[in-house]
């Protein structure tokens, strides 16, 4: 009887919605590069408190001033926080990521950024100064500097995984809080090194702020036009209004962020977009967006009209719709992953084909019990191809062994854009099918090993790929 009671308690704990403190941090610092060159570096991270005082999450850095527009790295940020009193705190942490671009001397691409921060809490948000080192161990960048930080507090709401398809009482959005994701494809009228049009592909997340108004976060990379290696990351605001019918909406969108690489003339990196947009609701879950506008660089010659088509999927109830009270919500399994991939031989533009390794971030969300949607970003850390980066989106399928429920297998078909680092990826469009096997580590963790193939659709990149992934899985509404 005692055993039955303990089992009931464990099951109740497994299905209860939980919320961990989370923080969004944006920072700026000025690096000194070889030759007394200076470059402004803008960083952003989203970290969650996994244990008292210990925080972990994804992070991104990109060139924002100077002449290295297009230098990006992404990876993981880990930190330890100590409260000095009600207002002051000290943070010590380290960022590990991969990337490069814009001809910066990053070597293989691995970037390390140890730092110590002093923060003052205003309640809900904080600001402070950071003392950091930025090092590319296989390159020649080694800079120590001070920077400025702004942090906003958030909540990371989730349940244990394995509840997909079940209805639960849940308040507001879960996970990152995004209530819509879109796969995007567009074309700049000019912008490639030859002055011709540039085709790109990417993803966008949306989080509703008010009725008809959403915050957006998007990333994209060149897929056609001879500008492989071009990448952009932007945050913005989207406003939509009904046009005679709830199924058709029109509105405007504005975004600012960083972009460059692929010989696209974005100067120091900052770019902006402004556009008109129309949305057709195809079903309760799916929608189609048509967008046309203009993109331009703040300090470069990049200034062009563009058109973009997006297919979006609703992830859950928006914050404004959900209200403050809990409501029944259908759950989905979501997975965040940190991945290391090894290309056995990556064809270069100079004719060589040495191997390379990448560090990647993956996002996965279940659509059904066996089908999932995945978005991935990878960047080189070894192999002398530090500017090589990849963005992928696609579908996968997975199942568990009936006799060994901790083990699972799966396969996925990914397509996207890649380029930079001298890798012969043609215009940028690539495909990467992969099969994997995984084992659960506790309730939320999982390790996976995969084998696949990466193939450029127009270039000479064609190589077997070995993937090792550590994943955290949880449930979101």
C-alpha positions as CSV (number, residue, x, y, z in Angstrom):
1,X,0.0,0.0,0.0
2,X,2.9,2.4,0.8
3,X,4.4,1.5,-2.5
4,X,1.2,2.3,-4.3
5,X,1.0,5.7,-2.6
6,X,4.6,6.5,-3.5
7,X,3.9,5.6,-7.2
8,X,0.8,7.9,-7.2
9,X,3.0,10.8,-5.9
10,X,5.7,10.1,-8.5
11,X,3.1,10.0,-11.3
12,X,1.4,13.2,-10.0
13,X,4.8,15.0,-10.0
14,X,5.5,13.8,-13.5
15,X,2.3,15.3,-14.9
16,X,2.4,18.6,-13.0
17,X,3.3,21.8,-14.9
18,X,6.4,23.4,-13.6
19,X,8.2,26.7,-14.2
20,X,11.9,27.6,-13.9
21,X,13.3,31.1,-13.7
22,X,14.8,32.2,-17.1
23,X,16.7,35.2,-18.3
24,X,17.2,36.9,-21.6
25,X,20.4,38.8,-21.8
26,X,21.7,41.2,-24.5
27,X,25.2,42.6,-24.3
28,X,27.7,44.7,-26.3
29,X,31.5,44.8,-26.1
30,X,34.3,46.1,-28.3
31,X,37.0,43.6,-29.3
32,X,40.5,44.3,-30.4
33,X,41.5,42.1,-33.4
34,X,45.0,41.6,-34.9
35,X,46.4,44.7,-36.6
36,X,44.8,47.0,-34.1
37,X,41.4,46.5,-35.7
38,X,38.3,47.0,-33.6
39,X,35.0,45.2,-33.9
40,X,31.8,45.6,-31.9
41,X,30.3,42.3,-30.8
42,X,26.6,42.0,-29.9
43,X,25.5,38.9,-27.9
44,X,22.2,37.4,-26.8
45,X,21.5,34.4,-24.5
46,X,18.5,32.6,-23.1
47,X,19.4,30.7,-19.9
48,X,17.3,28.7,-17.5
49,X,18.1,28.0,-13.8
50,X,18.4,24.2,-13.8
51,X,19.6,24.1,-10.1
52,X,19.8,26.9,-7.5
53,X,22.3,29.4,-8.8
54,X,23.3,27.4,-11.9
55,X,22.0,28.5,-15.4
56,X,22.3,27.0,-18.8
57,X,21.0,27.8,-22.3
58,X,21.7,28.8,-26.0
59,X,23.5,31.9,-27.0
60,X,24.5,33.8,-30.1
61,X,27.1,36.4,-30.9
62,X,27.5,38.6,-34.1
63,X,29.6,41.5,-35.4
64,X,27.8,44.8,-35.0
65,X,30.4,47.5,-35.7
66,X,33.6,47.6,-37.7
67,X,34.1,45.9,-41.0
68,X,33.3,42.2,-40.2
69,X,29.6,42.2,-40.8
70,X,28.6,38.5,-41.2
71,X,30.7,37.1,-38.4
72,X,28.4,34.9,-36.3
73,X,28.9,32.3,-33.6
74,X,26.3,30.3,-31.7
75,X,26.6,27.7,-28.9
76,X,25.9,27.3,-25.2
77,X,26.2,29.6,-22.2
78,X,26.7,28.3,-18.7
79,X,26.7,30.6,-15.6
80,X,26.8,30.6,-11.8
81,X,25.0,33.5,-10.0
82,X,25.6,34.8,-6.5
83,X,23.2,37.3,-4.8
84,X,25.2,39.9,-2.8
85,X,22.0,41.6,-1.4
86,X,18.5,42.4,-2.7
87,X,19.8,44.4,-5.7
88,X,23.4,43.4,-6.5
89,X,24.6,40.1,-7.9
90,X,27.8,38.6,-9.4
91,X,27.7,36.2,-12.4
92,X,30.6,34.0,-13.5
93,X,30.2,32.0,-16.7
94,X,31.6,30.7,-20.0
95,X,30.3,30.6,-23.5
96,X,31.4,27.8,-25.9
97,X,30.4,28.2,-29.5
98,X,31.4,27.9,-33.1
99,X,31.4,30.2,-36.2
100,X,33.2,32.9,-38.0
101,X,32.7,34.8,-41.2
102,X,33.7,38.1,-43.0
103,X,37.3,36.9,-43.3
104,X,38.0,37.2,-39.6
105,X,41.0,35.1,-38.4
106,X,38.9,32.6,-36.4
107,X,40.9,29.4,-37.5
108,X,38.7,26.4,-37.1
109,X,35.9,28.5,-35.6
110,X,35.8,27.4,-31.9
111,X,35.0,30.4,-29.7
112,X,35.4,30.6,-25.9
113,X,34.2,33.5,-23.8
114,X,34.8,33.3,-20.1
115,X,33.3,36.3,-18.2
116,X,32.5,37.9,-14.8
117,X,29.5,40.3,-14.6
118,X,28.3,42.7,-11.9
119,X,24.6,43.3,-12.2
120,X,22.1,45.7,-10.5
121,X,18.5,44.4,-10.3
122,X,15.7,46.9,-10.9
123,X,12.9,44.3,-10.4
124,X,12.0,42.3,-13.6
125,X,15.1,43.5,-15.4
126,X,18.8,44.2,-14.6
127,X,21.8,46.0,-16.1
128,X,25.5,45.9,-15.4
129,X,29.0,45.5,-16.7
130,X,30.9,42.5,-17.9
131,X,34.6,41.7,-17.9
132,X,35.3,39.1,-20.6
133,X,37.9,37.4,-22.8
134,X,37.0,36.3,-26.3
135,X,39.3,33.7,-27.7
136,X,39.4,31.6,-30.9
137,X,42.0,28.9,-29.8
138,X,42.9,27.9,-33.4
139,X,42.8,31.5,-34.8
140,X,44.5,34.7,-33.8
141,X,41.7,36.6,-32.0
142,X,42.4,36.9,-28.3
143,X,40.8,40.0,-26.8
144,X,40.0,41.2,-23.2
145,X,37.5,43.9,-22.7
146,X,34.6,45.4,-20.7
147,X,31.0,45.4,-21.9
148,X,27.5,46.4,-21.1
149,X,24.6,44.0,-20.3
150,X,20.8,44.2,-20.0
151,X,18.9,41.2,-18.6
152,X,15.1,40.6,-18.6
153,X,13.5,38.0,-16.4
154,X,11.2,35.3,-17.8
155,X,9.7,31.9,-16.9
156,X,10.3,28.6,-18.6
157,X,7.1,26.6,-18.2
158,X,7.1,22.9,-19.0
159,X,6.0,19.4,-17.9
160,X,7.8,16.0,-18.1
161,X,7.9,14.5,-21.6
162,X,5.8,11.7,-22.7
163,X,2.4,13.4,-22.3
164,X,2.0,14.3,-26.0
165,X,-1.7,14.3,-27.0
166,X,-3.0,14.6,-23.4
167,X,-5.0,17.5,-22.2
168,X,-3.7,19.4,-19.1
169,X,-4.4,22.6,-17.2
170,X,-1.8,25.1,-18.3
171,X,-1.4,28.9,-17.9
172,X,0.1,30.9,-20.8
173,X,2.6,29.6,-23.3
174,X,5.3,27.0,-22.5
175,X,9.0,26.7,-23.3
176,X,10.3,29.8,-25.0
177,X,6.8,31.2,-25.2
178,X,6.6,31.1,-29.0
179,X,3.1,30.5,-30.2
180,X,3.9,30.3,-33.9
181,X,6.8,29.0,-36.1
182,X,7.2,29.7,-39.8
183,X,9.5,28.3,-42.5
184,X,10.5,31.2,-44.8
185,X,11.9,31.5,-48.3
186,X,12.6,34.8,-50.0
187,X,14.6,36.7,-52.6
188,X,16.6,40.0,-52.4
189,X,16.5,41.8,-55.8
190,X,20.2,42.4,-55.4
191,X,22.9,41.7,-52.9
192,X,25.1,38.9,-54.0
193,X,28.7,39.5,-54.9
194,X,27.8,39.6,-58.6
195,X,25.0,42.1,-58.0
196,X,22.4,39.5,-59.0
197,X,19.4,38.5,-56.9
198,X,20.0,36.4,-53.8
199,X,17.7,33.7,-52.6
200,X,17.5,32.7,-48.9
201,X,15.7,30.3,-46.6
202,X,15.1,30.3,-42.9
203,X,12.8,30.1,-39.9
204,X,10.8,32.6,-37.8
205,X,9.4,32.4,-34.3
206,X,6.5,34.6,-33.1
207,X,5.3,35.4,-29.6
208,X,2.0,37.3,-29.3
209,X,2.3,40.5,-27.2
210,X,-1.3,41.8,-27.7
211,X,-4.2,41.1,-29.9
212,X,-2.8,41.3,-33.5
213,X,0.7,42.3,-32.4
214,X,3.6,39.8,-32.1
215,X,7.3,39.9,-31.4
216,X,9.4,38.0,-34.0
217,X,12.8,36.3,-34.0
218,X,14.1,35.0,-37.3
219,X,17.3,33.6,-38.9
220,X,18.1,32.9,-42.6
221,X,20.9,32.0,-44.9
222,X,21.7,32.3,-48.6
223,X,20.4,29.3,-50.7
224,X,20.9,30.7,-54.3
225,X,22.7,33.5,-56.0
226,X,26.4,32.7,-55.4
227,X,26.4,34.3,-51.9
228,X,26.8,31.1,-49.9
229,X,27.9,32.1,-46.4
230,X,25.5,35.0,-46.1
231,X,23.5,34.8,-42.9
232,X,21.1,37.1,-40.9
233,X,19.5,37.1,-37.5
234,X,16.8,39.7,-36.7
235,X,14.2,40.6,-34.0
236,X,11.1,42.6,-34.8
237,X,7.5,43.4,-34.4
238,X,4.5,42.2,-36.5
239,X,1.0,43.8,-36.5
240,X,-1.9,42.3,-38.4
241,X,-5.6,43.3,-38.8
242,X,-8.6,41.5,-40.3
243,X,-9.3,42.3,-44.0
244,X,-13.0,41.7,-44.2
245,X,-12.6,38.1,-42.8
246,X,-10.7,36.5,-39.9
247,X,-9.2,34.2,-42.4
248,X,-7.4,37.0,-44.2
249,X,-5.3,39.6,-42.4
250,X,-3.0,42.4,-43.6
251,X,-0.4,44.3,-41.7
252,X,3.2,45.5,-41.4
253,X,6.4,44.1,-40.1
254,X,9.7,45.8,-39.0
255,X,12.9,44.1,-37.9
256,X,16.5,45.0,-37.0
257,X,19.4,42.7,-36.5
258,X,22.7,41.5,-37.9
259,X,23.6,40.2,-41.4
260,X,26.6,39.6,-43.7
261,X,29.0,37.1,-45.2
262,X,29.0,35.8,-48.7
263,X,30.6,39.1,-50.0
264,X,27.3,40.9,-49.3
265,X,28.1,44.5,-48.5
266,X,26.5,44.9,-45.0
267,X,29.5,46.9,-43.5
268,X,29.7,46.4,-39.8
269,X,26.7,44.0,-39.7
270,X,23.5,45.9,-38.6
271,X,20.6,45.6,-41.0
272,X,16.9,46.5,-41.0
273,X,13.8,45.4,-42.8
274,X,10.4,47.1,-43.3
275,X,7.5,45.3,-45.1
276,X,3.8,45.0,-45.9
277,X,2.4,41.5,-45.1
278,X,-0.7,39.5,-45.8
279,X,-1.7,36.3,-44.1
280,X,-4.1,33.6,-45.3
281,X,-5.3,31.2,-42.6
282,X,-5.4,27.8,-44.3
283,X,-6.7,25.9,-41.2
284,X,-6.7,26.4,-37.5
285,X,-3.0,25.4,-37.4
286,X,-1.5,26.4,-40.7
287,X,-1.2,29.8,-42.4
288,X,0.5,31.3,-45.5
289,X,2.2,34.7,-45.5
290,X,3.2,36.9,-48.4
291,X,5.6,39.7,-47.5
292,X,7.2,42.5,-49.6
293,X,9.4,45.2,-48.4
294,X,12.9,46.6,-48.3
295,X,16.1,45.6,-46.5
296,X,19.2,47.8,-46.0
297,X,22.4,47.9,-44.1
298,X,23.2,50.7,-41.6
299,X,26.8,51.1,-42.7
300,X,27.2,49.2,-46.0
301,X,25.9,49.4,-49.5
302,X,23.3,46.6,-49.1
303,X,20.0,48.3,-49.9
304,X,17.4,46.2,-51.9
305,X,13.7,45.4,-52.2
306,X,12.7,41.8,-51.3
307,X,9.8,39.4,-51.4
308,X,9.2,36.5,-49.0
309,X,6.8,33.6,-48.7
310,X,6.2,31.8,-45.3
311,X,4.3,28.8,-44.2
312,X,3.5,29.0,-40.5
313,X,2.2,26.6,-37.9
314,X,0.5,27.5,-34.7
315,X,2.4,26.0,-31.7
316,X,-0.1,26.8,-29.0
317,X,-2.4,29.3,-27.4
318,X,-1.0,32.8,-27.4
319,X,-0.4,34.6,-24.1
320,X,-3.1,37.2,-24.8
321,X,-5.6,34.4,-25.6
322,X,-4.8,32.2,-22.7
323,X,-5.3,34.8,-20.1
324,X,-4.1,34.5,-16.5
325,X,-6.2,31.4,-15.6
326,X,-5.2,27.9,-16.3
327,X,-7.1,26.2,-19.2
328,X,-7.1,22.7,-20.8
329,X,-4.3,22.5,-23.3
330,X,-3.1,19.7,-25.6
331,X,0.5,18.8,-24.8
332,X,3.4,18.3,-27.2
333,X,6.9,16.9,-26.6
334,X,9.7,19.5,-27.3
335,X,13.5,18.9,-27.4
336,X,16.5,21.2,-27.2
337,X,19.8,19.7,-28.2
338,X,23.5,20.5,-28.3
339,X,25.2,18.6,-31.2
340,X,28.6,17.8,-32.5
341,X,28.8,16.7,-36.2
342,X,31.8,15.4,-38.1
343,X,32.0,15.6,-41.9
344,X,34.5,12.9,-43.0
345,X,35.5,14.9,-46.0
346,X,34.2,18.4,-46.8
347,X,35.1,19.5,-50.4
348,X,36.8,22.9,-50.5
349,X,36.7,25.5,-53.3
350,X,40.5,25.1,-53.6
351,X,40.1,21.4,-54.5
352,X,41.0,19.9,-51.1
353,X,38.6,17.8,-49.0
354,X,39.7,17.6,-45.4
355,X,37.2,16.8,-42.7
356,X,35.6,19.3,-40.3
357,X,33.5,19.3,-37.2
358,X,30.6,21.5,-36.3
359,X,28.9,22.6,-33.0
360,X,25.1,22.9,-33.4
361,X,21.9,23.8,-31.7
362,X,18.7,21.8,-32.5
363,X,15.0,22.4,-31.8
364,X,12.5,19.6,-32.1
365,X,8.7,19.6,-31.6
366,X,6.4,16.6,-31.9
367,X,3.5,16.8,-34.4
368,X,2.1,13.4,-33.6
369,X,3.3,10.5,-31.5
370,X,5.9,9.5,-34.2
371,X,6.3,12.6,-36.3
372,X,8.3,15.7,-35.4
373,X,9.4,19.1,-36.9
374,X,13.1,20.1,-36.4
375,X,15.1,23.3,-36.9
376,X,18.9,23.2,-36.6
377,X,21.9,25.6,-36.7
378,X,25.5,24.3,-37.0
379,X,28.9,26.1,-37.3
380,X,32.4,24.8,-37.8
381,X,34.8,24.5,-34.8
382,X,37.6,22.4,-36.4
383,X,39.0,21.8,-39.8
384,X,40.2,25.3,-40.7
385,X,36.7,26.3,-41.9
386,X,35.6,28.6,-39.1
387,X,33.2,30.6,-41.2
388,X,31.2,27.5,-42.4
389,X,27.7,27.6,-41.0
390,X,24.5,25.6,-41.7
391,X,20.8,26.2,-41.1
392,X,18.4,23.3,-41.6
393,X,14.7,22.6,-41.3
394,X,12.8,19.4,-41.9
395,X,10.7,16.5,-40.6
396,X,11.6,13.3,-38.7
397,X,10.0,10.2,-37.4
398,X,10.8,8.3,-34.2
399,X,9.7,5.3,-32.2
400,X,10.6,3.4,-29.0
401,X,11.5,-0.2,-28.5
402,X,8.6,-2.0,-26.8
403,X,11.0,-4.2,-24.7
404,X,13.5,-1.4,-24.0
405,X,11.5,1.8,-23.5
406,X,14.5,3.9,-22.6
407,X,15.8,3.3,-26.2
408,X,14.5,5.1,-29.3
409,X,15.4,5.2,-33.0
410,X,14.5,7.7,-35.6
411,X,15.2,9.2,-39.1
412,X,15.0,12.7,-40.4
413,X,15.1,14.5,-43.7
414,X,16.6,18.1,-43.4
415,X,17.1,20.8,-46.0
416,X,18.5,24.2,-45.7
417,X,21.4,26.6,-46.5
418,X,25.1,26.4,-45.8
419,X,28.3,28.2,-46.8
420,X,31.4,30.0,-45.8
421,X,34.9,28.8,-44.7
422,X,35.9,27.9,-48.2
423,X,33.6,24.9,-48.3
424,X,32.3,24.2,-51.8
425,X,28.6,24.5,-51.1
426,X,27.6,26.1,-54.4
427,X,24.7,28.6,-54.0
428,X,24.1,27.4,-50.4
429,X,21.2,24.9,-50.7
430,X,22.0,21.6,-49.0
431,X,20.2,18.4,-47.9
432,X,21.1,16.2,-44.9
433,X,19.2,13.0,-44.3
434,X,20.1,11.1,-41.1
435,X,19.2,8.1,-39.0
436,X,19.9,8.0,-35.2
437,X,19.5,5.9,-32.1
438,X,19.1,7.4,-28.6
439,X,19.0,6.4,-24.9
440,X,17.2,8.3,-22.1
441,X,19.3,9.6,-19.3
442,X,16.8,10.2,-16.5
443,X,13.4,11.9,-17.0
444,X,14.5,14.8,-19.2
445,X,17.9,13.9,-20.7
446,X,18.9,11.9,-23.7
447,X,22.0,11.1,-25.7
448,X,21.8,10.3,-29.4
449,X,24.2,9.0,-32.0
450,X,23.4,9.5,-35.7
451,X,24.8,8.7,-39.1
452,X,23.8,10.5,-42.3
453,X,25.0,12.3,-45.4
454,X,25.3,16.0,-46.3
455,X,25.0,17.0,-50.0
456,X,25.2,20.4,-51.6
457,X,22.5,20.7,-54.4
458,X,24.8,22.8,-56.6
459,X,28.3,22.5,-55.2
460,X,30.9,19.8,-54.6
461,X,30.1,19.3,-50.8
462,X,29.2,15.6,-50.4
463,X,30.2,13.7,-47.3
464,X,29.1,11.1,-44.7
465,X,28.2,12.7,-41.4
466,X,28.5,11.4,-37.8
467,X,26.4,13.1,-35.2
468,X,26.6,13.0,-31.3
469,X,23.8,14.9,-29.6
470,X,22.9,15.6,-25.9
471,X,19.2,16.5,-25.7
472,X,16.8,17.8,-23.0
473,X,13.2,16.8,-23.6
474,X,10.1,18.3,-22.0
475,X,6.4,18.9,-22.5
476,X,4.8,22.1,-23.7
477,X,1.2,23.1,-24.5
